[in-house]
Structure formats: structure tokens, C-alpha cells
Amino acid sequence: MNEKIKAVLMAGVGLSVLLIVTGLLSKLLPLAGCCNCLWPIVAGALAVWLYVNKTPTPPVQMGEGAALGALTGLIAAVINTVISVPIALLNVAAVEAQFDQLRAQGVNIPFSGVALILVASVIGFFIFVILAALGGVIGVPIFEKRKGGPLPPPPPAYGGGQPGGGYGGS
Amino acid sequence: MFAPSDQYVPQCATHEVARGKALVVWGVVAVGVLSVLALVFLAPVALAHGYSFLALSIYQGFRYVCHQIPERSFYVAGHPLAVCARCTGIYAGLAAGVIIYPLVRSIGKIETPRREWLLLALVPMTVDFSLTFFGVWQNTHLSRFLTGALFGSVAALYIVPGLIDLARMVGAGLATRRRERQVGA
């Protein structure tokens, strides 16, 4: 398997597990979720660390870090959505109960809990990807200690002239 | 064996990106970061003005990345912001850092400052959190906001060049593909 995909998968799955665990813990200990905004950033940086350790040369570039982080966030967001949205839909009664509390406070809520869960999961999805991409960018200067600039682009494929042909063309 | 001159590819890699392109990327990043910050403030305002679906969608969306404890959040229009005071600080600091970036650094350069500065920027936030966690000192909205803002603004110095480099990579990849197509045709 490609080293990039391996690093992204490991960090993405790790992030999803961490978020599920902190989500469960926060029911008992509210402060368990205090670092939730940092976890996607840490996961993006972790993907870079895993990739840097597996690639002998050349140095990983900042742009690669951003891409690794974004992919990590994407994987974590997909896993989180696949797990949390069905659970939330099964517990839609709890959301409706919260709606009732808000209605009692005078807030007008003319929509169902299902619609809210679906739209919120899309918003959460994008926030995940953005934060993890930022983590990937931050991870490069932290973990990439090797020196060197970006590789030069590859030369173009040979596409003209005749073998042995000189400047005169004949 | 010579390739035609119109297929010449510079073989000297530089750490600079064309200023115009870098400014476009910076603009996109600035709009993105400001949009996220605007969402944080939009949630309570929308709730106060009766746009409950919009407000609750934003609150629920940010629930994945913040505990949203009301006692640890700033209030606007009688409702808590979509994220806690520390996260608000991080987003606000990031937005401020991105906006002033072209004033403090050359926009075309993709080198970042030394990583020690980023780790140093994390120290006040860690101390602020740890002192409260271990019961030594009770932090405040202001301390949470300021320590978060410091980290966010320093992080911008790493994020902007990183995203400019990402755009450079994508651009170079597209150009190579275009060249290959031209040669193949």
C-alpha cells in the first residue's frame, strides 16, 4: 500500500476512535471534550509524522502536508459520519426533546430533528477537513527535519527531431 | 537529442511562488478563515432573530470539534457562541494572523518560521489549561481567549505558506499533465 495512504488511514482512523471515546467520556466528564478542536489538527500532524518517517527522500513539502492532513480529516469525517449520524438518527427523540426545551424558551423551531442532524453533519464534515488540513501544514515544519527544496519538475517526454539530427535539421 | 524549445522546463527549483498567485491563495484562505469565524458568531445572532434551523445546524456542526459548555463560552445576543472561549480565540487569532500575514512576511515565500515558535505559542495555552485542570488556578474567559488567540495567530505563519505551496503543487501537477497531453496529441 502507498505510504501516503497508510499514514492517512492510520491517522484518520485514530482520530475517529479518539473522537468517539471523548464523545462517550464527555457524557460523564464534560471537560473530556475540551481538546476536541485540537484533535483534528493533531491527527493531520500525525499523518505527516507517519509519512515523514516512512519516506527516505526527498523532504516532505508543505503542500504535501496540507494534502495529507485534508485526507486524514476526510477519512475521519467519513467514519465519524457513518457512525454518529445513524446513532443520532436512532436517538432523534433526544433531539426532539431538546427542541421542546427551546420551544418552551420561545424559540420557533418549524423543522424536524432528522433534517438538523443531516445538515449539521455536513457542516461538521467540512470543519473536520479544514482543521486536519491545517494540522498537516503545521506538521511539516515540526516533523520534517531534512533540508532541501522541492524537486524540479520532470523533463518533458521526448517529442521531436530526428535521431542524430543537429541544428540544421538535415 | 533535443526537445523543442517550447517544451523547456526550468530545472532550477525555487522556494518562491509568483506573487500574484500567492495573493490569490492568501485571499481564498482569508475568506475561508473569516467565514468559519463568522459562523461562530452567526449561530447566536441567528437564534436570537428566529432563524433557528440555521443557528442549530451551526451549533450541531461545531459540536464535533468543541465541548460548547455554555459557562465556558462568550455570549452574544443572549446566546452562547458556537464554540467555547478558547476555540473562539484560536479562530479569531488565526483570522487575524492570516489577514496581517502579507504585512509581516513576503507572500511569495513558502519557508516557515522555525518550529520552536509554534511550540512556544502552545505553552501559554497548555499552562492555562493545566493550572485549572490541576486546581491551582481558575482560568477566565479572557485567559482562555488570549492564549487561544496567540496560538491561532502564530499558526497562521505556518498555514498560509503551506497552503500557498499546496496551490503551487496542484498548479505544477496540472501543468505537467497538460504538457504530457500536448506531447501525446
Interface residues (C-beta under 8 A of the other chain):
Chain A: L19 S26 P30 L31 A32 G33 C34 N36 C37 W39 P40 Q61 M62 G63 E64 G65 A66 A67 N80 L102 V107 N108 I109 P110 F111 A115 L116 I117 V119 A120 S121 V122 I123 G124 I127 F128 I130 L131 L134 G136 V137 I138 V140 P141 I142 G149 P150 L151 P152 P153 P154 P155 P156 A157 Y158 G159 G160 G161 P163
Chain B: M1 F2 A3 P4 Q7 V9 P10 Q11 C12 A13 T14 H15 G32 V36 L39 L47 G50 S52 F53 L56 S57 I58 Y59 Q60 G61 F62 R63 Y64 V65 C66 H67 I69 V83 C84 R86 C87 I90 I110 T112 P113 R114 R115 L118 L119 F129 F133 A155 Y158 I159 P161 G162 L163 D165 L166 A167 R168 M169 V170 A172 A175 T176 R179 E180 V183
